[in-house]
Amino acid sequence: MITFEVTGIAPEPYALTPTLIASVGVASDEPVHALALRAQVRIEPLRRRYTDAEAAGLLDLFGPRQRWAQTQRSFLWQHATAMVPGFTGTTEVALPLPCSYDFEVTASKYLHALSGGTVRLQFLFSGPVFTPGTSGFSVQQIPWDREDDYDMPVAVWRDLMAAHFPGAGFVRLRHDTVAALVAYKSARGLLDLDSAVESLLESVREEVP
């Protein structure tokens, strides 16, 4: 029998792109030659409470609070993989979790809306296990019911993004929208696109009573 336990999640300080590392304890009652570990990582939004400010940030995802019983469903964050070398008894695996700050990605939009607390993550494990056999080794699949939950502090994700994108974020725009924004910036002698967006927002504020 093989089992898994997520013991912690922390930023990878030396990664070129935003990456969290999930520490996963693995235990097996027989020697393992190698393990090609796969994990489906899901977010369970129903497993926490939300402030009014957070609820406003989640409106695009789940609608108003009165609809959350129907709209707040577990959703996929990512698929993660790791090659685990041979071990006997127990070992610990560093499972990389690449992250995105793109607000078009559901998980990023969800995490960005949270001000604190924790997020319940569900890890569903799978993959082939290579164990000793009569002809050298045998291959068997991780049982379908191997999973574990972990409450990740929101601060872990926020600290990761702050380290890679200090004081900034990303918004996906069509090429023609970017071209129009660049033209607007140049025509008004603005320094950057951020100033162009602020100028447009200011003009809207002036029009709204």
Accessible surface in RSA format (square Angstrom, percent):
REM  Atomic radii and reference values for relative SASA: ProtOr
REM  Chains: A
REM  Algorithm: Lee & Richards
REM  Probe-radius: 1.40
REM  Slices: 20
REM RES _ NUM      All-atoms   Total-Side   Main-Chain    Non-polar    All polar
REM                ABS   REL    ABS   REL    ABS   REL    ABS   REL    ABS   REL
RES MET A   1   140.20  72.6 105.27  69.7  34.93  83.2  86.24  73.3  53.95  71.5
RES ILE A   2    11.73   6.7  11.41   8.5   0.33   0.8  11.41   8.2   0.33   0.9
RES THR A   3    52.86  37.6  52.68  53.4   0.18   0.4  38.06  51.1  14.80  22.4
RES PHE A   4    17.65   8.8   0.53   0.3  17.12  44.5   1.75   1.1  15.91  45.5
RES GLU A   5   106.71  61.3 106.48  80.6   0.23   0.5  27.30  52.8  79.41  64.8
RES VAL A   6     7.67   5.0   0.00   0.0   7.67  18.5   0.00   0.0   7.67  20.8
RES THR A   7    75.38  53.6  42.01  42.6  33.37  79.5  44.42  59.7  30.96  46.8
RES GLY A   8    16.89  20.8   0.00   N/A  16.89  20.8  16.89  46.4   0.00   0.0
RES ILE A   9    13.35   7.6   0.00   0.0  13.35  32.2   0.58   0.4  12.77  34.7
RES ALA A  10    53.47  49.2  53.03  81.8   0.45   1.0  53.26  75.0   0.21   0.6
RES PRO A  11    51.92  37.8  40.62  37.0  11.30  41.1  40.62  33.5  11.30  70.2
RES GLU A  12    48.11  27.6  46.19  34.9   1.92   4.6  13.28  25.7  34.83  28.4
RES PRO A  13   102.73  74.9  65.72  59.9  37.01 134.5  75.78  62.6  26.95 167.5
RES TYR A  14   193.60  90.4 166.08  94.5  27.52  71.6 125.63  94.4  67.97  83.8
RES ALA A  15    28.94  26.6  11.02  17.0  17.91  40.7  19.93  28.1   9.01  23.9
RES LEU A  16   178.11  99.2 148.96 106.6  29.15  73.3 151.86 106.6  26.26  70.7
RES THR A  17    87.17  62.0  86.29  87.5   0.88   2.1  65.75  88.3  21.41  32.4
RES PRO A  18    12.07   8.8  12.07  11.0   0.00   0.0  12.07  10.0   0.00   0.0
RES THR A  19    14.98  10.7  14.98  15.2   0.00   0.0   8.06  10.8   6.92  10.5
RES LEU A  20     0.00   0.0   0.00   0.0   0.00   0.0   0.00   0.0   0.00   0.0
RES ILE A  21    34.65  19.7  32.93  24.5   1.72   4.1  32.93  23.7   1.72   4.7
RES ALA A  22     0.00   0.0   0.00   0.0   0.00   0.0   0.00   0.0   0.00   0.0
RES SER A  23    32.14  27.2  32.10  42.8   0.04   0.1   5.33  11.3  26.81  37.6
RES VAL A  24     0.00   0.0   0.00   0.0   0.00   0.0   0.00   0.0   0.00   0.0
RES GLY A  25    19.86  24.5   0.00   N/A  19.86  24.5  17.89  49.1   1.97   4.4
RES VAL A  26     2.56   1.7   0.00   0.0   2.56   6.2   0.42   0.4   2.13   5.8
RES ALA A  27    36.77  33.8  35.06  54.1   1.71   3.9  35.34  49.8   1.43   3.8
RES SER A  28    13.83  11.7   3.75   5.0  10.08  23.2   2.41   5.1  11.43  16.0
RES ASP A  29   110.78  77.6  68.48  68.2  42.30 100.0  49.17 115.7  61.61  61.4
RES GLU A  30    68.13  39.1  64.43  48.7   3.70   8.8  23.11  44.7  45.02  36.8
RES PRO A  31    62.69  45.7  62.69  57.1   0.00   0.0  62.69  51.8   0.00   0.0
RES VAL A  32     5.01   3.3   0.21   0.2   4.80  11.6   0.46   0.4   4.54  12.3
RES HIS A  33    93.20  50.9  79.23  55.1  13.98  35.8  56.71  58.4  36.49  42.5
RES ALA A  34    26.16  24.1  26.16  40.4   0.00   0.0  26.16  36.8   0.00   0.0
RES LEU A  35     0.00   0.0   0.00   0.0   0.00   0.0   0.00   0.0   0.00   0.0
RES ALA A  36    23.53  21.6  22.42  34.6   1.11   2.5  23.53  33.1   0.00   0.0
RES LEU A  37     1.35   0.7   0.00   0.0   1.35   3.4   0.00   0.0   1.35   3.6
RES ARG A  38   111.22  46.7 111.22  56.7   0.00   0.0  43.17  59.0  68.05  41.2
RES ALA A  39     2.19   2.0   0.00   0.0   2.19   5.0   1.15   1.6   1.05   2.8
RES GLN A  40    53.23  29.8  50.84  37.2   2.38   5.7   6.65  14.1  46.58  35.3
RES VAL A  41     0.00   0.0   0.00   0.0   0.00   0.0   0.00   0.0   0.00   0.0
RES ARG A  42    55.52  23.3  55.52  28.3   0.00   0.0   6.36   8.7  49.16  29.8
RES ILE A  43     0.14   0.1   0.14   0.1   0.00   0.0   0.14   0.1   0.00   0.0
RES GLU A  44    29.80  17.1  28.36  21.5   1.44   3.4   4.77   9.2  25.03  20.4
RES PRO A  45     0.80   0.6   0.80   0.7   0.00   0.0   0.80   0.7   0.00   0.0
RES LEU A  46   103.05  57.4  81.31  58.2  21.74  54.6  82.07  57.6  20.98  56.5
RES ARG A  47   128.92  54.1  98.85  50.4  30.07  71.6  33.44  45.7  95.48  57.9
RES ARG A  48    45.78  19.2  23.54  12.0  22.24  52.9  23.82  32.6  21.96  13.3
RES ARG A  49   221.96  93.2 207.85 106.0  14.12  33.6  84.46 115.4 137.50  83.3
RES TYR A  50    21.10   9.9   4.54   2.6  16.56  43.1   6.80   5.1  14.30  17.6
RES THR A  51    75.96  54.0  67.27  68.2   8.70  20.7  74.14  99.6   1.82   2.8
RES ASP A  52   116.60  81.7 105.45 105.0  11.15  26.4  38.65  91.0  77.95  77.7
RES ALA A  53    82.12  75.5  61.02  94.2  21.10  48.0  69.69  98.1  12.43  32.9
RES GLU A  54     3.40   1.9   2.95   2.2   0.45   1.1   1.57   3.0   1.83   1.5
RES ALA A  55    13.78  12.7  10.96  16.9   2.82   6.4  11.26  15.9   2.52   6.7
RES ALA A  56    73.53  67.6  50.96  78.6  22.57  51.3  59.07  83.2  14.46  38.3
RES GLY A  57    38.39  47.3   0.00   N/A  38.39  47.3  26.52  72.8  11.86  26.6
RES LEU A  58     0.00   0.0   0.00   0.0   0.00   0.0   0.00   0.0   0.00   0.0
RES LEU A  59    94.79  52.8  89.22  63.8   5.58  14.0  89.22  62.7   5.58  15.0
RES ASP A  60   122.92  86.1  86.08  85.7  36.84  87.1  20.66  48.6 102.26 102.0
RES LEU A  61    43.47  24.2  15.58  11.1  27.89  70.1  17.72  12.4  25.74  69.3
RES PHE A  62    11.35   5.7   9.61   6.0   1.73   4.5  11.35   6.9   0.00   0.0
RES GLY A  63    10.63  13.1   0.00   N/A  10.63  13.1   7.63  20.9   3.01   6.7
RES PRO A  64    51.38  37.4  46.40  42.3   4.98  18.1  51.38  42.4   0.00   0.0
RES ARG A  65   102.23  42.9  88.33  45.0  13.89  33.1  55.22  75.5  47.01  28.5
RES GLN A  66   147.10  82.3 111.47  81.5  35.62  84.8  63.64 135.5  83.45  63.3
RES ARG A  67   123.68  51.9 123.53  63.0   0.15   0.4  37.32  51.0  86.36  52.3
RES TRP A  68    22.63   9.1  22.63  11.0   0.00   0.0  22.63  12.1   0.00   0.0
RES ALA A  69    70.47  64.8  50.77  78.3  19.70  44.8  56.60  79.7  13.87  36.8
RES GLN A  70   121.73  68.1 108.01  78.9  13.72  32.7  55.27 117.6  66.46  50.4
RES THR A  71    36.74  26.1  18.70  19.0  18.04  43.0  24.37  32.7  12.37  18.7
RES GLN A  72     2.14   1.2   2.11   1.5   0.03   0.1   0.00   0.0   2.14   1.6
RES ARG A  73   135.55  56.9 131.23  66.9   4.32  10.3  65.82  90.0  69.73  42.3
RES SER A  74    43.87  37.1  26.05  34.8  17.82  41.1  25.92  55.2  17.95  25.2
RES PHE A  75    31.36  15.7  29.49  18.3   1.87   4.9  31.36  19.0   0.00   0.0
RES LEU A  76    76.58  42.6  58.57  41.9  18.01  45.3  58.57  41.1  18.01  48.5
RES TRP A  77    33.20  13.3  13.59   6.6  19.61  46.0   3.23   1.7  29.97  48.6
RES GLN A  78    22.15  12.4  16.43  12.0   5.72  13.6  21.51  45.8   0.63   0.5
RES HIS A  79   121.81  66.6  97.85  68.0  23.96  61.3  69.95  72.1  51.86  60.3
RES ALA A  80     3.65   3.4   0.00   0.0   3.65   8.3   3.20   4.5   0.46   1.2
RES THR A  81    87.13  62.0  76.11  77.2  11.02  26.3  43.18  58.0  43.95  66.4
RES ALA A  82    17.62  16.2   6.01   9.3  11.61  26.4  16.26  22.9   1.35   3.6
RES MET A  83   137.35  71.1 111.67  73.9  25.67  61.1  95.85  81.5  41.49  55.0
RES VAL A  84     4.67   3.1   2.78   2.5   1.89   4.6   4.18   3.6   0.50   1.3
RES PRO A  85   105.14  76.6  95.24  86.8   9.91  36.0 103.52  85.5   1.62  10.1
RES GLY A  86    43.82  54.0   0.00   N/A  43.82  54.0  14.51  39.8  29.31  65.6
RES PHE A  87    23.68  11.8  10.15   6.3  13.53  35.2  21.49  13.0   2.18   6.3
RES THR A  88   107.16  76.2  83.02  84.2  24.14  57.5  60.66  81.5  46.50  70.3
RES GLY A  89    30.26  37.3   0.00   N/A  30.26  37.3  28.55  78.3   1.71   3.8
RES THR A  90   101.62  72.3  82.98  84.1  18.64  44.4  50.25  67.5  51.37  77.7
RES THR A  91    42.85  30.5  27.61  28.0  15.24  36.3  13.91  18.7  28.93  43.7
RES GLU A  92   122.07  70.1  93.71  70.9  28.37  67.5  29.60  57.3  92.47  75.5
RES VAL A  93     9.85   6.5   6.25   5.7   3.60   8.7   9.69   8.4   0.17   0.5
RES ALA A  94    66.26  60.9  48.62  75.0  17.64  40.1  50.39  71.0  15.87  42.0
RES LEU A  95     0.00   0.0   0.00   0.0   0.00   0.0   0.00   0.0   0.00   0.0
RES PRO A  96    51.92  37.8  49.89  45.5   2.03   7.4  49.89  41.2   2.03  12.6
RES LEU A  97     0.00   0.0   0.00   0.0   0.00   0.0   0.00   0.0   0.00   0.0
RES PRO A  98    80.64  58.8  71.53  65.2   9.11  33.1  71.60  59.1   9.04  56.2
RES CYS A  99    14.56  11.0   0.41   0.5  14.15  33.2   3.23   8.2  11.33  12.2
RES SER A 100    47.55  40.2  37.96  50.7   9.59  22.1  33.85  72.1  13.69  19.2
RES TYR A 101    28.62  13.4  24.26  13.8   4.36  11.4   1.33   1.0  27.29  33.6
RES ASP A 102    23.22  16.3  21.81  21.7   1.41   3.3  13.39  31.5   9.83   9.8
RES PHE A 103    51.96  26.0  51.75  32.1   0.21   0.5  51.75  31.4   0.21   0.6
RES GLU A 104   101.80  58.4  75.70  57.3  26.10  62.2  12.63  24.4  89.17  72.8
RES VAL A 105    58.95  38.8  54.57  49.4   4.37  10.5  58.95  51.2   0.00   0.0
RES THR A 106    60.74  43.2  56.86  57.6   3.88   9.2  24.47  32.9  36.27  54.8
RES ALA A 107     2.52   2.3   1.57   2.4   0.94   2.1   1.57   2.2   0.94   2.5
RES SER A 108     4.23   3.6   3.67   4.9   0.56   1.3   0.43   0.9   3.80   5.3
RES LYS A 109    59.05  28.8  56.79  34.8   2.27   5.4  24.74  22.3  34.32  36.6
RES TYR A 110     0.37   0.2   0.37   0.2   0.00   0.0   0.00   0.0   0.37   0.5
RES LEU A 111     0.80   0.4   0.80   0.6   0.00   0.0   0.80   0.6   0.00   0.0
RES HIS A 112    72.69  39.7  67.61  47.0   5.08  13.0  42.92  44.2  29.77  34.6
RES ALA A 113    18.89  17.4   2.20   3.4  16.69  38.0   9.92  14.0   8.98  23.8
RES LEU A 114     0.08   0.0   0.00   0.0   0.08   0.2   0.08   0.1   0.00   0.0
RES SER A 115    85.78  72.5  55.87  74.6  29.91  68.9  45.81  97.5  39.97  56.0
RES GLY A 116    26.58  32.8   0.00   N/A  26.58  32.8  26.43  72.5   0.15   0.3
RES GLY A 117    55.65  68.6   0.00   N/A  55.65  68.6  35.15  96.5  20.50  45.9
RES THR A 118    58.50  41.6  54.57  55.3   3.93   9.4  32.93  44.2  25.57  38.6
RES VAL A 119     0.24   0.2   0.16   0.1   0.08   0.2   0.24   0.2   0.00   0.0
RES ARG A 120    46.49  19.5  44.40  22.6   2.09   5.0   1.45   2.0  45.04  27.3
RES LEU A 121     0.09   0.1   0.09   0.1   0.00   0.0   0.09   0.1   0.00   0.0
RES GLN A 122    32.16  18.0  32.16  23.5   0.00   0.0   0.00   0.0  32.16  24.4
RES PHE A 123     0.00   0.0   0.00   0.0   0.00   0.0   0.00   0.0   0.00   0.0
RES LEU A 124    53.24  29.7  50.46  36.1   2.78   7.0  50.67  35.6   2.57   6.9
RES PHE A 125     4.77   2.4   0.00   0.0   4.77  12.4   0.00   0.0   4.77  13.7
RES SER A 126    44.76  37.8  44.76  59.7   0.00   0.0  31.50  67.1  13.26  18.6
RES GLY A 127     0.37   0.5   0.00   N/A   0.37   0.5   0.00   0.0   0.37   0.8
RES PRO A 128    23.99  17.5  23.99  21.9   0.00   0.0  23.99  19.8   0.00   0.0
RES VAL A 129     6.21   4.1   6.21   5.6   0.00   0.0   6.21   5.4   0.00   0.0
RES PHE A 130    54.65  27.3  54.65  33.8   0.00   0.0  54.65  33.1   0.00   0.0
RES THR A 131     3.19   2.3   3.19   3.2   0.00   0.0   1.35   1.8   1.84   2.8
RES PRO A 132    61.74  45.0  46.61  42.5  15.13  55.0  46.98  38.8  14.76  91.7
RES GLY A 133    32.77  40.4   0.00   N/A  32.77  40.4  16.99  46.6  15.78  35.3
RES THR A 134   156.49 111.3 112.49 114.0  43.99 104.8  93.21 125.2  63.27  95.7
RES SER A 135   106.85  90.3  68.22  91.0  38.63  89.0  54.38 115.8  52.47  73.5
RES GLY A 136    48.07  59.3   0.00   N/A  48.07  59.3  34.71  95.3  13.36  29.9
RES PHE A 137   109.80  54.9  98.15  60.8  11.65  30.3  98.15  59.5  11.65  33.3
RES SER A 138    48.30  40.8  43.65  58.3   4.64  10.7  37.68  80.2  10.62  14.9
RES VAL A 139    80.00  52.6  48.37  43.8  31.63  76.2  48.39  42.0  31.61  85.7
RES GLN A 140    85.03  47.5  77.88  56.9   7.15  17.0  34.12  72.6  50.91  38.6
RES GLN A 141   112.52  62.9  96.15  70.3  16.37  39.0  57.95 123.4  54.57  41.4
RES ILE A 142     9.43   5.4   0.00   0.0   9.43  22.7   0.20   0.1   9.23  25.0
RES PRO A 143    52.21  38.1  41.88  38.2  10.33  37.6  52.21  43.1   0.00   0.0
RES TRP A 144   233.61  93.7 200.96  97.3  32.65  76.7 182.39  97.2  51.22  83.1
RES ASP A 145    67.73  47.4  54.25  54.0  13.48  31.9  15.72  37.0  52.00  51.9
RES ARG A 146    40.88  17.2  39.33  20.0   1.56   3.7  11.00  15.0  29.88  18.1
RES GLU A 147    87.66  50.3  66.21  50.1  21.45  51.1  17.50  33.8  70.16  57.3
RES ASP A 148    35.93  25.2  31.18  31.0   4.74  11.2   5.02  11.8  30.91  30.8
RES ASP A 149    59.11  41.4  42.65  42.5  16.46  38.9  13.45  31.7  45.66  45.5
RES TYR A 150    48.34  22.6  44.50  25.3   3.85  10.0  26.30  19.8  22.04  27.2
RES ASP A 151    62.80  44.0  51.66  51.4  11.14  26.3  15.05  35.4  47.75  47.6
RES MET A 152     0.08   0.0   0.08   0.1   0.00   0.0   0.08   0.1   0.00   0.0
RES PRO A 153    51.18  37.3  51.18  46.7   0.00   0.0  51.18  42.3   0.00   0.0
RES VAL A 154     0.47   0.3   0.47   0.4   0.00   0.0   0.47   0.4   0.00   0.0
RES ALA A 155    56.34  51.8  52.71  81.3   3.62   8.2  55.04  77.5   1.30   3.4
RES VAL A 156    24.51  16.1  22.52  20.4   1.99   4.8  24.44  21.2   0.07   0.2
RES TRP A 157     3.39   1.4   3.39   1.6   0.00   0.0   1.76   0.9   1.64   2.7
RES ARG A 158    85.07  35.7  80.08  40.8   4.99  11.9  35.82  49.0  49.25  29.8
RES ASP A 159    88.55  62.0  81.82  81.4   6.73  15.9  20.79  48.9  67.76  67.6
RES LEU A 160     2.65   1.5   2.05   1.5   0.60   1.5   2.65   1.9   0.00   0.0
RES MET A 161     5.42   2.8   5.08   3.4   0.34   0.8   5.37   4.6   0.05   0.1
RES ALA A 162    58.64  53.9  47.71  73.6  10.93  24.9  52.56  74.0   6.08  16.1
RES ALA A 163    81.37  74.8  43.31  66.8  38.06  86.6  55.07  77.6  26.31  69.7
RES HIS A 164    54.12  29.6  29.31  20.4  24.81  63.5  14.54  15.0  39.58  46.1
RES PHE A 165    47.74  23.9  41.38  25.6   6.36  16.5  44.79  27.2   2.95   8.5
RES PRO A 166   102.22  74.5  83.25  75.9  18.97  69.0  85.43  70.5  16.79 104.4
RES GLY A 167    93.01 114.7   0.00   N/A  93.01 114.7  46.27 127.0  46.74 104.7
RES ALA A 168    58.10  53.4  41.40  63.9  16.70  38.0  52.67  74.2   5.42  14.4
RES GLY A 169    40.82  50.3   0.00   N/A  40.82  50.3  11.01  30.2  29.82  66.8
RES PHE A 170   106.57  53.3 104.24  64.6   2.33   6.1 106.35  64.5   0.21   0.6
RES VAL A 171   104.46  68.7  79.39  71.9  25.07  60.4  80.40  69.9  24.07  65.3
RES ARG A 172   154.44  64.8 132.20  67.4  22.24  52.9  59.91  81.9  94.53  57.3
RES LEU A 173    81.23  45.2  55.19  39.5  26.04  65.5  59.95  42.1  21.28  57.3
RES ARG A 174   170.03  71.4 158.72  80.9  11.31  26.9  78.37 107.1  91.67  55.6
RES HIS A 175   170.54  93.2 162.88 113.2   7.66  19.6 113.66 117.1  56.88  66.2
RES ASP A 176    87.26  61.1  74.50  74.1  12.76  30.2  47.49 111.8  39.77  39.7
RES THR A 177    50.05  35.6  44.61  45.2   5.44  13.0  40.97  55.0   9.08  13.7
RES VAL A 178    54.62  35.9  54.62  49.4   0.00   0.0  54.62  47.5   0.00   0.0
RES ALA A 179    62.01  57.0  50.02  77.2  11.99  27.3  56.60  79.7   5.41  14.3
RES ALA A 180    63.32  58.2  50.60  78.1  12.72  28.9  58.04  81.7   5.28  14.0
RES LEU A 181    18.94  10.5  16.01  11.5   2.94   7.4  18.31  12.9   0.63   1.7
RES VAL A 182    61.17  40.3  61.17  55.4   0.00   0.0  61.17  53.2   0.00   0.0
RES ALA A 183    60.44  55.6  49.93  77.1  10.52  23.9  57.02  80.3   3.43   9.1
RES TYR A 184    42.06  19.6  37.02  21.1   5.04  13.1  32.40  24.3   9.66  11.9
RES LYS A 185    42.82  20.9  42.82  26.3   0.00   0.0  11.77  10.6  31.05  33.1
RES SER A 186    73.17  61.8  48.29  64.4  24.88  57.3  39.38  83.9  33.79  47.3
RES ALA A 187    84.33  77.5  39.10  60.3  45.22 102.9  52.01  73.2  32.32  85.6
RES ARG A 188   134.25  56.4 104.65  53.3  29.60  70.5  38.99  53.3  95.26  57.7
RES GLY A 189    62.49  77.1   0.00   N/A  62.49  77.1  35.34  97.0  27.15  60.8
RES LEU A 190    49.82  27.7  38.52  27.6  11.30  28.4  40.49  28.4   9.33  25.1
RES LEU A 191   164.90  91.8 137.52  98.4  27.38  68.8 140.06  98.4  24.84  66.8
RES ASP A 192    68.52  48.0  65.11  64.8   3.41   8.1  31.55  74.2  36.97  36.9
RES LEU A 193    67.49  37.6  65.02  46.5   2.47   6.2  65.16  45.8   2.32   6.3
RES ASP A 194   113.96  79.8 104.57 104.1   9.39  22.2  29.66  69.8  84.31  84.1
RES SER A 195    38.95  32.9  31.73  42.4   7.21  16.6  14.93  31.8  24.01  33.6
RES ALA A 196     0.00   0.0   0.00   0.0   0.00   0.0   0.00   0.0   0.00   0.0
RES VAL A 197    64.08  42.2  64.08  58.0   0.00   0.0  64.08  55.7   0.00   0.0
RES GLU A 198    84.33  48.4  83.59  63.2   0.75   1.8  45.44  87.9  38.90  31.8
RES SER A 199    36.50  30.8  26.10  34.8  10.39  23.9  15.58  33.2  20.92  29.3
RES LEU A 200    70.65  39.3  70.51  50.4   0.14   0.3  70.61  49.6   0.04   0.1
RES LEU A 201    86.04  47.9  85.32  61.0   0.72   1.8  85.48  60.0   0.56   1.5
RES GLU A 202    76.56  44.0  76.56  57.9   0.00   0.0  33.82  65.4  42.74  34.9
RES SER A 203    43.55  36.8  40.92  54.6   2.63   6.1  33.85  72.1   9.69  13.6
RES VAL A 204    79.54  52.3  79.54  72.0   0.00   0.0  79.54  69.1   0.00   0.0
RES ARG A 205   125.25  52.6 108.45  55.3  16.80  40.0  60.95  83.3  64.30  39.0
RES GLU A 206   134.01  76.9  97.17  73.5  36.84  87.7  42.59  82.4  91.42  74.6
RES GLU A 207   140.49  80.7 109.92  83.2  30.57  72.8  46.37  89.7  94.12  76.8
RES VAL A 208    93.97  61.8  80.92  73.3  13.06  31.5  82.20  71.4  11.77  31.9
RES PRO A 209   167.50 122.1 100.87  92.0  66.63 242.2 141.63 116.9  25.87 160.8
END  Absolute sums over single chains surface
CHAIN  1 A    12209.1       9672.7       2536.4       7398.3       4810.8
END  Absolute sums over all chains
TOTAL         12209.1       9672.7       2536.4       7398.3       4810.8
